[in-house]
Amino acid sequence: MTKIVMKFGGTSVESTEKITDVANRVKGEKENGHDIVVVVSAMGKATDELSKLAFELADSPSKREMDMLLSSGEQVTMALLSLKLNAIGVEAISLTGAQAGLITDSVHRNAKVMKMDPSKIDGLLAANKVVIVAGFQGISEAGEITTLGRGGSDTTAVAIAASIEAEICDIYTDVDGIYTSDPRYIESARKLEQLEYDEMLELANLGAGVLHPRAVEFAKNYKVPLRVRPSFKDGEGTILKEEVDVENNLVVRGVAFESDIVRLTIEYEIPFNGSLASIFTTLAANHINVDIIVQSIVEGVKPAVSFSIKKESLSEAITVLETHKQALGFTFADFEVGLSKVSIVGSGMVSNPGVAAQMFDRLRKENIPVKMVSTSEIKVSVVVPQQNMIEAANALHDEFELALTHQSV
Amino acid sequence: MTKIVMKFGGTSVESTEKITDVANRVKGEKENGHDIVVVVSAMGKATDELSKLAFELADSPSKREMDMLLSSGEQVTMALLSLKLNAIGVEAISLTGAQAGLITDSVHRNAKVMKMDPSKIDGLLAANKVVIVAGFQGISEAGEITTLGRGGSDTTAVAIAASIEAEICDIYTDVDGIYTSDPRYIESARKLEQLEYDEMLELANLGAGVLHPRAVEFAKNYKVPLRVRPSFKDGEGTILKEEVDVENNLVVRGVAFESDIVRLTIEYEIPFNGSLASIFTTLAANHINVDIIVQSIVEGVKPAVSFSIKKESLSEAITVLETHKQALGFTFADFEVGLSKVSIVGSGMVSNPGVAAQMFDRLRKENIPVKMVSTSEIKVSVVVPQQNMIEAANALHDEFELALTHQSV
């Protein structure tokens, strides 16, 4: 029998009707002859509602007690799904994270998986039961209930899939799969059949929460094939794996974009009595996420460094820089709002040096000014004016022929 | 430090406002210098709402999964209370039944406490923490989550009190304590200061769910002083113990009554080719609860046996009797509806043989016909017409001077 893990998020189990649909879907897979582990999140808005109660009682509720509180949410879903499966003739049993053997460190609200002991689940699968496990939660060595933080249920599913050596870990969502770009804005965006883990990590914001990066990293480390599939319709979704099939090995696989970017620029004298590192260390210490950094040293002009942050961090970044400019030894020069970031992603770039040039050339032809550039082995990002963002994304989607279905990626 | 257990039921924790009130009450007791364990039920109607979801999904939901489902309810309450206590400066920690060490048998939905290991709680009390434990739930030796059935949170509180050798187990409720009779009907009913466990068991229906008989039996077996107290006002409530103080040792301590009683009569020939035992065995096998049984053998009249049941069981009882009358060898004779049961309770009766006579005498003076009689060591019950029930209860309450405050019982 092939072992598979099926993970359903909160919106897929938000009502008894939807839980019934999930039960029927699980029954179908069981009848296909698979050994099945189902991982579930809390129903719909249950976690938010529990959090709301907590914050009515305490401004900064104990993290340990928040884990105790929130972990009750998945317990409800898994019991309901299990009793529905049993009612329709599928032998099922639900397990808390602790019962399933998911051991974490003891960092409440953001615990890391330390160990996943598959013996309990394997024993139940051998007894022909569908095993339903609470996502998001585990237990520390000290016996404390913990939760895994954002995207935790995806991580649970991947950890279980790795431990029982499942053939595939299916993440059911309300989207059809991962697209070449955001179909809400890029009309010709096309669903990908396959994608590499690293590409998924770079494209994370394309899927807008479809899959949490931590789960993707976990899948990558343990080489668990992950599939993103639609919960309530047919469709093969998108498979994530180490390397996509050779015939699909295109250079660029997706175009991502992000609005509300701000560029900050600071100037300094040479010799610089501070250090660039200390500037960014100070920003990080104040939880300001810096994305692209560009340093320019041009003859006859003061040396400067520019970096991009999200607009929501702007006022705090300025405060931090002003507060520390004496100590750090620089002059705060300028900032530019109304920017956006557009990226092309594809693991084939590393062996195709002309890709960045092709990107800049196309943007030049479209008369879109490029304010900053950043490259990695599988990604090239440019910062462009926000009013050009969708135009740039469409142009690049076209330039790298992502819409063509004969390139079945 | 004196150890005390404080138990709060669902209505006492039904909202964040009430949880705040409970937290303040716990804080007060902590400041009085006690070591405190708090046992909580699920919030208000939470258990009912979870059950409703389950029955939307399955006609007869798996008992194991119902336990998994329902046990999430207390987990919410205990976490909320704990984070509130921490927020108001009282170090607190919540524990599931399993974490607290409450081991049960494996009868899901109606588990019995097998063992309560106090080591975890004692360790936390020693570290000066208020320990909050989920009522109603435990864990079997096999690691399965179980629930204790009706009144389960009371039983949890008593089991913990016994294991940590608490000075007292306070059951907080929405009533002031246990009364000599139901104050909604008997105007002169008076709150009792003390009551014996056995009397409480007999008076159970006086308190209408104030305290579950199983918890009272548990307290009796382990000699745990139990106190029923009002949640949201001052008042010493009623203390239950092995023996009440000598100065309070009245003969009769309470008058209980119950409406909607039916009397069934069956006749048989002598020699009886069946047996009376087999009639009642058959009724019990069909879950029909028989209360009072009276057999009459009078010269020249067919022998008969009468017994009382609740009105809601009447149609089923008649069906069962008709179905089995051939096999059991009797004639179904008669039934009488519109009856009620009135009882006097008091542990002093055993050494005061005149009590029953005094009761009958008073009822005769009031012209209230007595249809059936049943006596135990600490109780005398009579079946009277329903229209005389309150009149009878008032008369007996008066007859045994239960309203008199100088008899501070």
Interface residues (C-beta under 8 A of the other chain):
Chain A: T16 I19 T20 L50 L53 A54 E56 L57 A58 D59 S60 P61 S62 R64 E65 M66 M68 L69 S71 S72 G73 Q75 V76 M78 A79 L80 S82 L83 K84 N86 A87 I93 S94 T96 Q99 G143 I145
Chain B: T16 I19 T20 L50 L53 A54 E56 L57 A58 D59 S60 P61 S62 R64 E65 M66 M68 L69 S71 S72 G73 Q75 V76 M78 A79 L80 S82 L83 K84 N86 A87 I93 S94 T96 Q99 G143 I145
